[in-house]
Amino acid sequence: MNFKGKKVLVAGGTGLIGTPLVKMLIEKEDANVRIASLDDKSRAHPKAEFFKLDLTKYVNCMVACSGVDFVFNLLCLKGSPKFMKEHPATAFDVNTDLENNMIRAAHQWGIKNYFLTSSIGVYPAAEVFFEDDAVNEKFPSKNDMAAGFAKCVAEVQARHYMAEYGMVISIVRPANTYGPLDDFDSEKAMVVPSFIRRALGGENPFMARGASVIRDVIYCEDVARGMLHIAKLEETRPVNLGSGIGYKLSEILDAVIENLEEKPEIVREDSGLGDKQRVLDISRAKSLGWSPKISLKEGIKKTMDWYKNQKK
């Protein structure tokens, strides 16, 4: 896929991953980009067309897809394990609406190339996730996995649209993504932005729950670059995009604390935070020519610098 001169919709193009993706499409690929988002227009790239739309509504997805050659669907209601456990119906309904309405609209407009952003939530419990292990029938039915179920449905729907309508649909499953424009302050904040907010807020002593829990985290620009790479290849097999590294939460916290002038006392405890280990196998992505470039320490520093500047 050559994006030069193409009209490209990035649904969610003002967010954590969408913002660097839009920048790459405009500044490196010379694409004509339309952003559809509920954010304020001030967050959009100045050279992008901007539509402020609620994309849980089918009619708005039809508006967003009008005249478009390619759709990147980055839409997702994500949140902390606590939020997902307490709001499973909300997570399922919103994510299902965002996926179903957008792909239907793309098909109605005759758009053949489509990009689905899935989730590691499609995987059954395991220590290392391989693409071929996402067997929906074996998926555990738990409240905190409602968003993962919605992405399972979206992936199945995508396969059916390719089979019946001849669409070319790329699917990626990103690891826990962090970076500028993340959600730092609400109850939905994930572990990395939560650590950063609390650390820069001067929390002392700093309570680190689940210190030995292992997670795969990746910087947003690496994910955006991987998405663009997979889309250009028109790869239709699901592809994991992660660091491929299992970081203990205590290691992630240490990378945050390293950037503080005054170090707090840290109280580490191993009380549960879901599965003990969740790491993506990225062999398929590497075989396709992509690998992450930004280290944990570099990504954390970039994110903290951005967050401090926003606070100022």
C-alpha positions in Angstrom: 0.0 0.0 0.0 1.4 3.4 -1.0 -0.2 6.2 1.0 1.1 9.1 -1.1 -1.8 11.2 -2.2 -4.3 8.8 -0.6 -7.2 10.1 1.6 -6.7 8.3 4.9 -9.1 8.4 7.9 -7.5 7.9 11.3 -10.3 7.3 13.7 -8.8 8.3 17.1 -6.1 10.4 15.5 -5.7 12.7 18.4 -4.8 10.1 21.0 -1.8 8.3 22.4 -1.0 6.3 19.2 -3.1 8.2 16.7 -1.1 11.4 17.1 2.3 10.0 16.1 0.6 7.9 13.4 -1.1 11.0 11.8 2.3 12.8 11.9 4.0 9.9 10.1 1.3 9.7 7.5 1.4 13.4 6.7 5.1 14.2 7.1 6.7 10.9 5.8 4.0 9.3 3.6 2.5 12.5 2.0 -1.0 11.3 2.7 -4.1 13.4 3.0 -5.3 12.7 6.5 -8.7 13.1 8.0 -9.0 12.7 11.8 -12.3 11.7 13.5 -12.3 12.1 17.3 -14.2 13.5 20.3 -11.2 15.5 21.4 -10.8 19.3 20.9 -9.5 20.3 17.4 -6.5 21.9 19.0 -5.0 18.4 19.5 -5.2 17.6 15.8 -2.2 17.9 13.4 -2.5 21.3 11.7 -2.4 19.8 8.2 -5.1 17.2 8.9 -8.8 17.6 8.2 -10.7 17.3 11.5 -14.2 16.0 12.2 -15.4 16.0 15.8 -17.7 13.0 15.9 -19.0 10.4 18.4 -18.1 7.2 16.5 -20.2 4.9 18.6 -23.0 6.2 16.2 -23.2 4.5 12.8 -24.3 7.7 11.0 -21.2 9.5 12.2 -19.0 6.7 11.0 -20.6 7.1 7.6 -19.8 10.8 7.6 -16.2 10.1 8.7 -15.6 7.5 5.9 -17.0 9.5 3.1 -14.5 9.9 0.2 -11.8 7.9 2.0 -9.4 5.4 0.5 -8.1 3.8 3.7 -9.3 3.6 7.3 -7.1 3.2 10.4 -9.5 2.4 13.3 -7.6 3.1 16.6 -10.8 3.6 18.6 -10.9 1.9 22.0 -12.3 2.4 25.5 -9.4 1.2 27.6 -8.8 1.3 31.3 -7.2 0.0 34.4 -8.0 -3.5 35.6 -10.1 -2.0 38.4 -12.1 0.1 35.9 -12.7 -2.8 33.6 -13.8 -5.1 36.4 -16.3 -2.5 37.7 -17.6 -1.5 34.2 -17.7 -4.6 32.1 -20.9 -3.8 30.2 -19.7 -0.3 29.4 -16.4 -1.6 28.1 -18.1 -4.3 26.0 -20.8 -2.0 24.6 -18.6 0.9 23.7 -15.9 -1.1 22.1 -18.3 -3.3 20.2 -20.1 -0.1 18.8 -16.8 1.5 17.9 -15.7 -1.5 15.9 -18.9 -2.7 14.3 -20.1 0.7 13.1 -16.8 1.7 11.6 -16.2 -1.4 9.6 -19.8 -1.4 8.4 -19.4 2.2 7.2 -16.1 1.5 5.5 -17.7 -1.4 3.6 -20.8 0.7 2.6 -18.5 3.3 1.1 -16.6 0.6 -0.9 -13.4 1.1 1.1 -11.2 -2.0 0.5 -8.2 -1.3 2.8 -8.9 -1.2 6.5 -6.8 -1.4 9.7 -8.1 -2.8 13.0 -6.4 -2.1 16.3 -7.1 -5.1 18.5 -5.8 -5.9 22.0 -3.8 -8.4 24.0 -7.2 -8.9 25.7 -8.1 -11.4 23.0 -5.6 -13.9 24.5 -6.5 -16.6 27.1 -4.4 -16.5 30.3 -0.7 -17.3 29.5 2.8 -16.1 30.2 3.7 -15.5 26.6 1.2 -14.7 23.8 1.5 -16.1 20.3 -0.9 -14.9 17.6 -2.3 -18.3 16.9 -3.3 -18.9 20.5 -6.1 -16.4 20.4 -8.8 -19.0 20.3 -12.1 -17.3 21.1 -14.0 -20.4 22.2 -11.5 -20.9 25.1 -11.6 -17.3 26.2 -12.3 -17.1 30.0 -15.6 -15.3 30.8 -14.5 -12.7 33.4 -15.8 -9.2 34.0 -12.4 -7.6 33.6 -12.0 -9.2 30.2 -15.1 -7.6 28.6 -13.0 -5.3 26.4 -11.1 -8.3 25.2 -14.3 -10.0 24.2 -15.3 -7.0 22.2 -12.0 -7.1 20.3 -12.4 -10.9 19.7 -15.8 -10.1 18.1 -14.1 -7.4 16.0 -11.4 -9.8 14.7 -14.0 -12.4 13.8 -16.0 -9.8 12.0 -12.9 -8.6 10.1 -12.2 -12.1 8.9 -15.8 -12.5 7.6 -15.6 -9.1 5.8 -12.4 -10.2 4.1 -14.0 -13.6 3.1 -17.3 -12.2 1.8 -16.4 -8.7 0.6 -12.8 -9.0 -0.4 -11.6 -6.3 2.0 -7.9 -6.2 2.9 -7.8 -5.9 6.7 -4.7 -5.6 8.8 -4.9 -6.5 12.5 -2.4 -5.6 15.2 -2.4 -6.4 18.9 -0.4 -3.8 20.8 1.1 -4.4 24.3 0.5 -1.9 27.1 1.2 1.3 25.3 2.4 4.5 27.0 3.6 7.9 26.1 2.5 11.6 25.8 -1.2 12.1 25.6 -1.9 9.1 27.7 -4.6 9.1 30.4 -2.7 10.1 33.5 -5.4 11.3 35.9 -8.6 9.4 35.7 -9.7 6.1 37.3 -8.9 4.4 33.9 -5.2 5.3 34.0 -2.9 2.3 33.3 0.2 1.4 35.3 2.8 3.5 33.5 0.9 6.9 33.5 -0.3 6.2 37.0 3.3 5.7 38.3 4.4 8.9 36.5 1.5 11.0 37.9 2.0 9.7 41.4 5.8 10.1 41.3 5.8 13.6 39.9 3.0 14.4 42.4 5.4 13.8 45.2 3.9 10.7 46.7 6.1 9.5 49.6 6.2 6.8 50.7 5.4 5.4 47.3 3.2 2.2 47.5 4.1 -0.2 44.7 1.5 -3.0 44.5 2.2 -6.1 42.4 5.9 -5.3 42.3 6.9 -8.6 40.8 4.0 -8.7 38.3 5.5 -8.8 34.7 4.1 -6.8 31.8 5.1 -6.0 28.2 5.1 -2.2 27.7 5.9 -0.2 24.6 6.3 3.4 23.6 3.5 4.9 21.5 5.8 6.0 18.6 7.0 2.4 18.2 3.4 1.2 17.9 2.5 3.8 15.4 5.5 3.0 13.3 4.6 -0.7 13.5 1.0 0.0 12.4 2.1 2.0 9.4 4.6 -0.7 8.4 2.0 -3.5 8.7 -0.6 -1.5 6.7 1.9 -0.8 3.9 2.6 -4.5 3.6 -1.2 -5.3 3.5 -0.5 -8.1 6.0 -3.8 -9.8 6.9 -2.5 -12.1 9.7 -2.8 -10.7 13.2 0.5 -9.2 14.4 1.7 -8.5 17.9 3.3 -5.2 18.5 5.2 -5.1 21.8 8.7 -4.9 23.3 8.8 -8.7 23.6 10.3 -8.1 27.0 8.8 -8.9 30.4 9.3 -6.0 32.7 8.5 -6.3 36.4 6.4 -3.5 37.6 9.2 -2.7 40.1 11.6 -2.2 37.1 9.1 0.2 35.4 8.8 2.1 38.6 12.6 2.3 39.0 12.8 3.8 35.5 10.3 6.4 36.6 12.0 7.2 39.9 15.4 7.5 38.1 14.1 10.8 36.6 13.2 12.4 40.0 15.5 14.8 41.7 14.2 13.7 45.1 13.7 10.0 45.5 10.8 8.8 47.6 10.8 5.8 49.9 9.3 2.8 48.0 7.2 0.2 49.7 7.0 -2.8 47.4 4.3 -5.5 47.9 3.2 -8.4 45.8 -0.6 -8.2 46.2 -2.4 -9.3 43.0 -2.8 -7.2 39.9 -4.3 -9.8 37.6 -2.2 -12.4 35.7 1.4 -12.8 37.0 3.0 -12.4 33.5 1.7 -11.0 30.2 4.3 -10.7 27.4 3.9 -10.6 23.6 5.9 -12.8 21.3 7.0 -10.5 18.5 8.6 -13.0 16.2 6.0 -12.4 13.4 6.5 -8.6 13.5 10.3 -9.1 13.3 10.0 -11.4 10.4 8.0 -8.7 8.6 10.7 -6.2 9.2 9.6 -4.3 12.3 11.1 -4.2 15.8 10.8 -1.6 18.6 13.5 1.1 18.7 12.8 3.1 21.9 14.0 1.6 25.2 12.0 1.6 28.4 14.3 4.2 30.0 14.1 6.5 26.9 10.4 6.2 26.6 9.7 6.8 30.3 12.0 10.0 30.2 10.2 11.3 27.0 6.8 10.7 28.7 7.8 12.3 32.0 9.3 15.4 30.2 6.1 15.8 28.3 3.9 15.5 31.4 6.0 18.0 33.3 5.7 20.5 30.5 1.9 20.0 30.3 1.6 20.6 34.0 3.5 23.9 33.7 
